[in-house]
Amino acid sequence: MDSPAPGIDAPAPFVRREREALADDLVGFGPDAPTILDGWSAAELLEHLLVREHGVLAAAAARSPLAPLRRRGQEALASFGELTWAQQVAIFRAGHRRFSPLHAADRALNTVEYLVHHEDLRRARPGWEPRALPEADERTVWKYLGLMSRLLIRAGVDVVLVGPSGGLRVPARGGQSHGSVRVHGAPTELLLWAFGRDRVARVRLEGEADALLALREADRGF
């Protein structure tokens, strides 16, 4: 890829832009906004993101069999709930500290996480429509889908994810296939489908009835 011309700033990385966009919608929609995840409002979604990024050690301590450690962990997690909604979103928007070991891994750890959870929030709203992501971002999604698809899709059928730039084959688990299914869609839609967001993923499935039934009964996502 060519370098930007002098005087023209390079676009921010996809992961950073998606973090900003998700933070903007969290502010705009508010803590009580629904998501497509059962039992999760925007507040529960943000809590998950904050604990994941800033409270992993506290969460582990909160499950400790040692009472003092468990108490400190629980207190640390509870401190997030004592902040205002704006403060919580601001912490999420700021991301990892620059010298945090997780800062360097931001793209690998969070690109897919932010995209999927942003759509969990967006697609729970009446009248939602898919976003038109830049082609470069869709190519990035396709790359991650190639890396993750065999972990996400656990089925007794062969699955081929068909996007604009080709196909990704996910072999049947267990070495014995009950047929094959082709899933067509844009990379982001295929990613959402692979994460089990069937209610909102705009994909088209092709295959024999038995294979389609076996796929519906299979596990997807983490």
PETABEL-V854303 format. One record per residue. N is the residue number from 0. OMEGA is omega in whole degrees, -180 to 180 (* if undefined). Layout:
N|OMEGA ; N|OMEGA
This chain:
0|-179 ; 1|176 ; 2|177 ; 3|177 ; 4|179 ; 5|179 ; 6|180 ; 7|-179 ; 8|174 ; 9|179 ; 10|177 ; 11|178 ; 12|-180 ; 13|-176 ; 14|-179 ; 15|179 ; 16|-180 ; 17|175 ; 18|-180 ; 19|-179 ; 20|177 ; 21|178 ; 22|179 ; 23|-179 ; 24|175 ; 25|177 ; 26|-175 ; 27|-176 ; 28|179 ; 29|-173 ; 30|-177 ; 31|-180 ; 32|179 ; 33|167 ; 34|178 ; 35|-180 ; 36|-177 ; 37|176 ; 38|-178 ; 39|166 ; 40|175 ; 41|-180 ; 42|178 ; 43|178 ; 44|-180 ; 45|177 ; 46|177 ; 47|-178 ; 48|-179 ; 49|178 ; 50|-179 ; 51|-174 ; 52|-172 ; 53|-174 ; 54|-178 ; 55|-180 ; 56|179 ; 57|179 ; 58|178 ; 59|180 ; 60|-178 ; 61|178 ; 62|-177 ; 63|174 ; 64|179 ; 65|-172 ; 66|-179 ; 67|180 ; 68|179 ; 69|-179 ; 70|179 ; 71|178 ; 72|179 ; 73|178 ; 74|180 ; 75|179 ; 76|-180 ; 77|-178 ; 78|177 ; 79|-178 ; 80|179 ; 81|179 ; 82|174 ; 83|179 ; 84|-180 ; 85|179 ; 86|179 ; 87|180 ; 88|180 ; 89|177 ; 90|178 ; 91|-178 ; 92|-178 ; 93|179 ; 94|180 ; 95|174 ; 96|-173 ; 97|-176 ; 98|174 ; 99|177 ; 100|179 ; 101|-179 ; 102|-178 ; 103|-178 ; 104|-173 ; 105|-178 ; 106|-176 ; 107|-175 ; 108|-163 ; 109|-178 ; 110|-179 ; 111|-179 ; 112|-178 ; 113|-178 ; 114|-178 ; 115|-178 ; 116|175 ; 117|178 ; 118|173 ; 119|-180 ; 120|-176 ; 121|-169 ; 122|172 ; 123|-177 ; 124|179 ; 125|175 ; 126|-179 ; 127|174 ; 128|178 ; 129|174 ; 130|174 ; 131|180 ; 132|175 ; 133|-179 ; 134|179 ; 135|178 ; 136|178 ; 137|176 ; 138|176 ; 139|177 ; 140|179 ; 141|178 ; 142|179 ; 143|178 ; 144|177 ; 145|180 ; 146|-169 ; 147|-168 ; 148|-178 ; 149|175 ; 150|-175 ; 151|-173 ; 152|-178 ; 153|-172 ; 154|176 ; 155|176 ; 156|172 ; 157|-180 ; 158|174 ; 159|176 ; 160|-174 ; 161|178 ; 162|-178 ; 163|-175 ; 164|179 ; 165|-177 ; 166|175 ; 167|-179 ; 168|176 ; 169|-178 ; 170|178 ; 171|175 ; 172|175 ; 173|176 ; 174|179 ; 175|-176 ; 176|176 ; 177|-180 ; 178|-179 ; 179|179 ; 180|174 ; 181|-179 ; 182|-176 ; 183|176 ; 184|172 ; 185|-177 ; 186|-180 ; 187|179 ; 188|178 ; 189|178 ; 190|179 ; 191|178 ; 192|-180 ; 193|176 ; 194|177 ; 195|180 ; 196|-175 ; 197|-177 ; 198|-171 ; 199|-178 ; 200|-179 ; 201|-180 ; 202|177 ; 203|-177 ; 204|177 ; 205|178 ; 206|177 ; 207|-174 ; 208|-178 ; 209|180 ; 210|179 ; 211|178 ; 212|180 ; 213|179 ; 214|179 ; 215|-179 ; 216|-177 ; 217|179 ; 218|172 ; 219|180 ; 220|180 ; 221|*
